Amino acid sequence: MKIFNCETGMKKLVRVGGAILLSGLMLAPMSSLFAVQGMGAKSQEAFLRMRTVTFFDTRFSFTPSNRVKVGDEFTCTGKVMLMPTWPQEIPFSGISFFNFFVPGPQVLRKAIFVNEKYFQFNSVVLEKGGVYEYKMINQARTPGIWPVGPMVSMEEAGPFIGPEEFLTIEGSGAGFTNPVKTLLGNTIDLENYGEGRMIAWTLLTSAIAVVWLVYWCSKPFTRRLGLVAAGRKEDLFSPMDRQVCFLFTIGTIVLVAAAAMITKAQYPITIPIQETKYYIKPLPPEPALIQAEVTDATYDVPGRTLSFHLQVKNIGDKPVVLKEFLTANVRFLNPDVPGNTWNENYPEVNGGPMRVTPSEPINPGETKTLEVSMQSAEWENQRLTMYHESTNRFGGLLFFTDTSGTRQVFAIADQIVIPKFGATMGGGM
Amino acid sequence: MQQVAAEAEARALERKFDIVVLVSMFLAILSGFHIHQMLTAGDWSFWIDWKDRMWWPVVAPIMDITFPAACQAILWTKFKAPIGATFSCAGLFFGQWMNRYWNFWGWAHYPLNFVFPETLLPQAIVLDGVLMITNNFVVTALIGGELWGWLFYPSNWPMIAPYHVPVEYYGQLMSVADLIQYQYIRTSTPEYIRMVETGTMRSFAGGVLGVSAFFSGFCSVIMYFIWWYFGYFFGWTKFIKHSKV
């Protein structure tokens, strides 16, 4: 009969348990539970996303399939507005870089145009209240499923993330090339240009260092500690050691100098890395259809409803309707406007319907106070509720259109929101 | 006969012990130096378009002479082994290559020509050599520290020169390094270099490379002293009085 040994059993248990725990920890990052879900825009504060930079009219050329092959080019177009009332809490320098976000170089950024002008690799200076139109041309490089989208990085303020789509890149990355012609007339492949030379120099300098280390480490090492402590330092070096040391020291300096000079001769024409900043004028303002002012706003916490009053004066010559509200890449559409239905190809999040009361159009010369109400789970899902934050103000873009289809974008950028903690479902004012 | 066999066995055991000590030291220094380098030089070392910007030949050598100085303080004063700088820089270089190969290339798919590390090995050998020849850490700081700063740029120029060949792209003049960084997206963080960087190596018409190298060497001298004493302090084994043992 086998007798259970408590001590051995416990040891085995600890060993097996430890192995399972360690394996779990190592495999955890590979689990779908930890899969990357987008670019983390939701981790930014609501007021930052709603009141700084707002992307609109974003379109990807790969929709609706969201699939491209390695080597295919695709575009991302759209507009971005720098909100006129920039939050005091967030520094504004205007020095920005238009970017295309993707986790690493899974796509190549072939070119970006801002207001139809080629956008350099350097920064631009943007204006508050300005609208800028962008076109980003990219090329698929690495197979996989990647979140992609437009983005603006601003000095001191950080990255502002536009609407995203998940793009599937099909095919094989093997054999992908990225040829470029230099001004010296030769064609190079950016995928591996200069690699052989870099590896050769790395191996050469490493080999010299290894020989130096092997020379010294091949002698008894730990024993040296005792000999030094015993005051027998001089016994540790032979005349050959000193010659080797001299040879390596002078030889290395000569080698570096020679290699630099040979390289200079091989590459007589080089330029410094470029650096500049330049201004881009914003787009001309859109036709003025309305004058508007938000007078008050509330957020019904249990009802998940943002509501505000909007005083609107029609200064155009055609009836005007409020069609849409867009904030932090979430769109709310007015269902009372004919044909104003959600298009699945839009990259933004569908926030749901926007109730506008009264729903009738505002006639030319008429002034009306509209009650705008949006009940949506997306306020919570997208972490756009402001009652948790130190700055409970909201912003976003209102889209008005007249009967001819002319559009005016109106920015709400600095409206305080009063939360209603005990209100019942239903929203409204 | 028996004594000879015992001596041979002792020698073999001593070599095995040496190997254990050296490998352990190598891994420990590799870890510490690599973390230090990532935190201090960081992006200056990661990207080809940051190399040769105004601060790279200044920041990288100053931040990287630290561990070589500290290791020399231990390996020279305790063991009289002139390998402190080379040993630590080889560790850093090995760690950096593992990082660049597995993480940057293997995982994130950056081409190696965008992310390879700069070499410090030639300067390290010279620093070790100067210490052994002079047998004086003050002279090593003054001469070796300056050489450390001066040799950094020419040690790396054979690798980075091809990336300074000019390219015309959409009517703009760029270097190959500019073009690589433009096309191979880094998503966000390093974009700030374009915003904060107000000068390149050749901003002042005639070039600032010599000035940068001299300044780098000057600061490296100071850093050498500071980190020599760090190494000396942490290599000190007299923490407990004999009477208390």
Interface residues (C-beta under 8 A of the other chain):
Chain A: M39 S93 I95 S96 F97 N99 F100 F101 V102 P103 G104 P105 Q106 V107 L108 R109 K110 A111 Y118 Q120 F121 N122 S123 R141 T142 M151 S153 M154 E155 P159 G173 N178 V180 K181 T182 L183 L184 I188 L190 E191 N192 Y193 G194 E195 R197 M198 W201 T202 T205 S206 I208 A209 V210 W212 L213 W216 C217 P220 F221 T222 R223 R224 L225 L227 V228 K233 L236 F237 R242 C245 F246 F248 T249 T252 I253 L255 V256 A257 A259 A260 I262 T263 K264 Q266 Y267 I269 T270 I271 P272 I273 Q274 E275 K277
Chain B: E14 R15 F17 D18 V21 L22 D49 D52 R53 T77 K78 F79 K80 A81 P82 I83 T86 F87 C89 A90 F93 W97 A108 H109 Y110 P111 L112 N113 F116 T119 L121 P122 A124 I125 V126 D128 G129 V130 M132 I133 L147 L151 P154 S155 W157 P158 M159 A161 P162 Y163 H164 V165 P166 V167 E168 Y169 Y170 G171 Q172 L173 M174 S175 V176 A177 D178 L179 I180 Q181 Y182 Q183 Y184 I185 R186 T187 S188 E191 Y192 R194 M195 V196 E197 T198 G199 T200 M201 R202 S203
